[in-house]
Amino acid sequence: MKVLIIGAGGLTGRYLVREAKRRGMEVTGLIHEELDITRADAAKEILAKWKPAWVINAASLTSLEKCEEDPARSRKINAEAPAEWAKECGKAKIRFVHLGTDYIFDGKKSSAYLPHDLPGPLSRYGKDKAEGEKRVMKANPQALIVRLAWVFGHGGATFMSKLPGILTEKEVVELAGGRTGSCTYAGEAARIILDLAAKGANGIYHGVQAGQTTWKGFAEQAVEMMRAKGKKVACREIREVPIEKMAGLKISRPAFSPLDITETEKILGRKIPAWEKGLAEYLDEIGL
Ligand SMILES: NC(=O)c1ccc[n+]([C@@H]2O[C@H](COP(=O)([O-])OP(=O)(O)OC[C@H]3O[C@@H](n4cnc5c(N)ncnc54)[C@H](OP(=O)(O)O)[C@@H]3O)[C@@H](O)[C@H]2O)c1
């Protein structure tokens, strides 16, 4: 089974390549320097060259700030190019998998978001990702979209990826409060995405780990797990700060965005492990 992973240099892309190889698939991972997914005719050329059975699109402009600064670029990468790849894959009968985000929601719900809840994006990133989902499904109704949230993993630029390291260094850790969401170890995200694709799923599914948390809850859990393993933790205090007071977090994010995984578990025929299990795997991976 030949799988092509585009955006393979990013956090989720790297874990997808690793997991697909572990499963014995024939994997080609193209990083941004090797392939700009927005280049005209890139999809047609690359598909003709590699002839994969599946394409997984892990490329995205994920910085909320960069999306606001350059909306045309965000629209191209997060909405227009995925639709073009979806269309070309559809024509060539190649399975197309695209990744989505909880940031398409407005956070006003009081229970976990279902796959078909209406989007209400608060940011340019959320808006373009929502538009991307719509365009992908229109261009290729057989496509599979897997929505992720608060992903963490080795070498990731996300705050949750960096948090365990920060806890070993800083005595007082300040983090944004007032937000609740789902989260996922990138290794588990890769397993869910590949399992869904292997089951022949199409449409929208949520690919996060069970349970919900806050950044503080995640940090406290990490401290507890690291201490239980005898690791050195510098952090004595975890302080929640209102998100609007945090430098670098000026763009609105949903206050409440857990994603419901009932449909995903049904089609996979297995329970997705809780986020704490993913955190434990991550800590083992980075030696903390
Ligand atoms: N990380 C999260 O917490 C999170 C949460 C929810 C959903 N998601 C979704 O999960 C997917 C993967 O995200 P991630 O966390 O792996 O993000 P990431 O680490 O930022 O990776 C995205 C990758 O896409 C590449 N890229 C950007 N523009 C490109 C272009 N024009 N052509 C080809 N590659 C390009 C980036 O390369 P450069 O670095 O060189 O630009 C980067 O390697 C995205 O669809 C994202 O919306 C992520």
Ligand as a Chemical Component Dictionary entry (heavy atoms), coordinates in Angstrom:
data_LIG
# 
_chem_comp.id                   LIG 
_chem_comp.type                 NON-POLYMER 
_chem_comp.pdbx_formal_charge   0 
_chem_comp.three_letter_code    LIG 
# 
loop_
_chem_comp_atom.comp_id 
_chem_comp_atom.atom_id 
_chem_comp_atom.alt_atom_id 
_chem_comp_atom.type_symbol 
_chem_comp_atom.charge 
_chem_comp_atom.model_Cartn_x 
_chem_comp_atom.model_Cartn_y 
_chem_comp_atom.model_Cartn_z 
_chem_comp_atom.pdbx_ordinal 
LIG N1  N1  N 0  -0.968 21.287 16.212 1  
LIG C1  C1  C 0  -2.179 21.359 16.688 2  
LIG O1  O1  O 0  -2.356 21.581 17.888 3  
LIG C2  C2  C 0  -3.375 21.143 15.783 4  
LIG C3  C3  C 0  -4.628 21.267 16.361 5  
LIG C4  C4  C 0  -5.747 21.072 15.564 6  
LIG C5  C5  C 0  -5.605 20.760 14.234 7  
LIG N2  N2  N 1  -4.377 20.667 13.684 8  
LIG C6  C6  C 0  -4.295 20.386 12.232 9  
LIG O2  O2  O 0  -3.411 19.313 12.018 10 
LIG C7  C7  C 0  -2.739 19.488 10.777 11 
LIG C8  C8  C 0  -1.248 19.344 10.982 12 
LIG O3  O3  O 0  -0.832 20.353 11.874 13 
LIG P1  P1  P 0  0.564  20.296 12.639 14 
LIG O4  O4  O 0  0.293  20.481 14.044 15 
LIG O5  O5  O -1 1.327  19.123 12.198 16 
LIG O6  O6  O 0  1.196  21.643 12.086 17 
LIG P2  P2  P 0  2.690  22.068 11.821 18 
LIG O7  O7  O 0  3.623  21.403 12.777 19 
LIG O8  O8  O 0  2.648  23.556 11.761 20 
LIG O9  O9  O 0  2.968  21.463 10.378 21 
LIG C9  C9  C 0  2.427  21.994 9.214  22 
LIG C10 C10 C 0  3.412  21.716 8.112  23 
LIG O10 O10 O 0  2.881  22.235 6.885  24 
LIG C11 C11 C 0  3.947  22.829 6.173  25 
LIG N3  N3  N 0  3.468  23.780 5.186  26 
LIG C12 C12 C 0  3.024  25.049 5.364  27 
LIG N4  N4  N 0  2.711  25.602 4.186  28 
LIG C13 C13 C 0  2.948  24.656 3.236  29 
LIG C14 C14 C 0  2.830  24.643 1.831  30 
LIG N5  N5  N 0  2.396  25.691 1.148  31 
LIG N6  N6  N 0  3.161  23.513 1.173  32 
LIG C15 C15 C 0  3.628  22.422 1.852  33 
LIG N7  N7  N 0  3.768  22.389 3.177  34 
LIG C16 C16 C 0  3.435  23.502 3.864  35 
LIG C17 C17 C 0  4.785  23.490 7.245  36 
LIG O11 O11 O 0  6.062  23.787 6.766  37 
LIG P3  P3  P 0  6.809  25.152 7.243  38 
LIG O12 O12 O 0  6.991  24.994 8.712  39 
LIG O13 O13 O 0  8.046  25.141 6.439  40 
LIG O14 O14 O 0  5.881  26.271 6.888  41 
LIG C18 C18 C 0  4.776  22.404 8.313  42 
LIG O15 O15 O 0  5.803  21.480 8.107  43 
LIG C19 C19 C 0  -3.191 20.837 10.234 44 
LIG O16 O16 O 0  -4.202 20.643 9.297  45 
LIG C20 C20 C 0  -3.734 21.558 11.451 46 
LIG O17 O17 O 0  -4.743 22.469 11.090 47 
LIG C21 C21 C 0  -3.242 20.839 14.430 48 
# 
loop_
_chem_comp_bond.comp_id 
_chem_comp_bond.atom_id_1 
_chem_comp_bond.atom_id_2 
_chem_comp_bond.value_order 
_chem_comp_bond.pdbx_ordinal 
LIG N1  C1  SING 1  
LIG C1  O1  DOUB 2  
LIG C1  C2  SING 3  
LIG C2  C3  SING 4  
LIG C2  C21 DOUB 5  
LIG C3  C4  DOUB 6  
LIG C4  C5  SING 7  
LIG C5  N2  DOUB 8  
LIG N2  C6  SING 9  
LIG N2  C21 SING 10 
LIG C6  O2  SING 11 
LIG C6  C20 SING 12 
LIG O2  C7  SING 13 
LIG C7  C8  SING 14 
LIG C7  C19 SING 15 
LIG C8  O3  SING 16 
LIG O3  P1  SING 17 
LIG P1  O4  DOUB 18 
LIG P1  O5  SING 19 
LIG P1  O6  SING 20 
LIG O6  P2  SING 21 
LIG P2  O7  DOUB 22 
LIG P2  O8  SING 23 
LIG P2  O9  SING 24 
LIG O9  C9  SING 25 
LIG C9  C10 SING 26 
LIG C10 O10 SING 27 
LIG C10 C18 SING 28 
LIG O10 C11 SING 29 
LIG C11 N3  SING 30 
LIG C11 C17 SING 31 
LIG N3  C12 SING 32 
LIG N3  C16 SING 33 
LIG C12 N4  DOUB 34 
LIG N4  C13 SING 35 
LIG C13 C14 SING 36 
LIG C13 C16 DOUB 37 
LIG C14 N5  SING 38 
LIG C14 N6  DOUB 39 
LIG N6  C15 SING 40 
LIG C15 N7  DOUB 41 
LIG N7  C16 SING 42 
LIG C17 O11 SING 43 
LIG C17 C18 SING 44 
LIG O11 P3  SING 45 
LIG P3  O12 DOUB 46 
LIG P3  O13 SING 47 
LIG P3  O14 SING 48 
LIG C18 O15 SING 49 
LIG C19 O16 SING 50 
LIG C19 C20 SING 51 
LIG C20 O17 SING 52 
# 
